Amino acid sequence: MVARDPGRVAGDDRVMSSFRVMVVEDDDPLRAALARALRLEGYWVDEATDGAQALSHLAMIRADVVVLDVMMPEIDGLTGCANGCAPWGTARPC
């Protein structure tokens, strides 16, 4: 699957990967920097600011990888991984 990220800069004709990454981080500058770096590498990136928002997003999309902050409001990254990612809506390992 070849797609373009609607958040890309005009004139950037690089092809996007079909690999989808969910970045879950409550620190806005850190989340934005990580998401931007991943987009520049050609990945589709979805962002969430806390565990509850991530659950809502993951109910609608399928992420290949979820990058989780350790300490966040609602559901933190350690809780999500300790429970086999069940709280994150996926059977795949974290």
N, C-alpha and C positions, 0 to 999 in steps of 0.2 A: 504494500500500500504506500503510495506516495502522496504526501499532503503538504500544504503550506500552513504555517502557524499564523493565524490572523494578527498576532501581536508582533510580527516581524517588521523590521524597518523597510520602508518602500525602497525598491531597487535591489533588495537582497534576494537573489534567485537560487540560493542553496536549497537543495531538496531536504525535506524533513524526514526523519526516521519514523517508522511506525511504532517505535518503542515509546511507551507512555510512562512518565514519572510523576508521582504525587509528592509534593514537598509540603510537609506539615511543620510549621515553625511559627511561634507566636511573636518573635522579634522581627518586625517589618523589614528593616534594612538587611538583615541576614537572609530572610526568606527571599527578598527581591534579588539579592546578589546571587544566591544559589540558583534560583529559577532562571535568571538571565544567563548565567554561565552554561547551564544545561541547554537552554534554547539556542545559544550560540554554537553548541556542539551538535545541534540538529534534533534534539529530543522534543517531543510534545510534553509540556509541563502543565500540571494542574496544581493550584496552590490552596492551602487551607491554613487558617490562623490558630486553630485549636482542634482538639480531638473530636468534639461534637460536629464541627464543620466538616472535618475529614470524613466522618461516618456518613454524613449527608451526601457529600460528593461521591464517595465510593459506592453508594447505593445506586448512583446514576451512571458511573463510568467504570471501566476496568483498567486499573493501573498495573503495569508490569512490575514496577518497583515503587515502594513507598518509603520515602526518607522521613524519619520521625525525629522530632526533638525529644529529648529525654524528659524534660520538665515543662509541661504545658497545662493550661486550664482544662477542665473536663476529664479527658482521657489522655494520659501521657504515653510517650513512646514505650517505656518499659512495661507498662500494663498491657498495651497492645501486643507486644512481642511475647510476654510471659504467658499470655493466653492463646498462643498459637495463631495470632492475628485474627482470631474470631471477632473481637470487637471492631476490627477494621473492615469486616465484610469480605474476607478472602480466605481461601483454604491454602493458599500458597505460603511457603515459609517466609518469614521476615529476614 
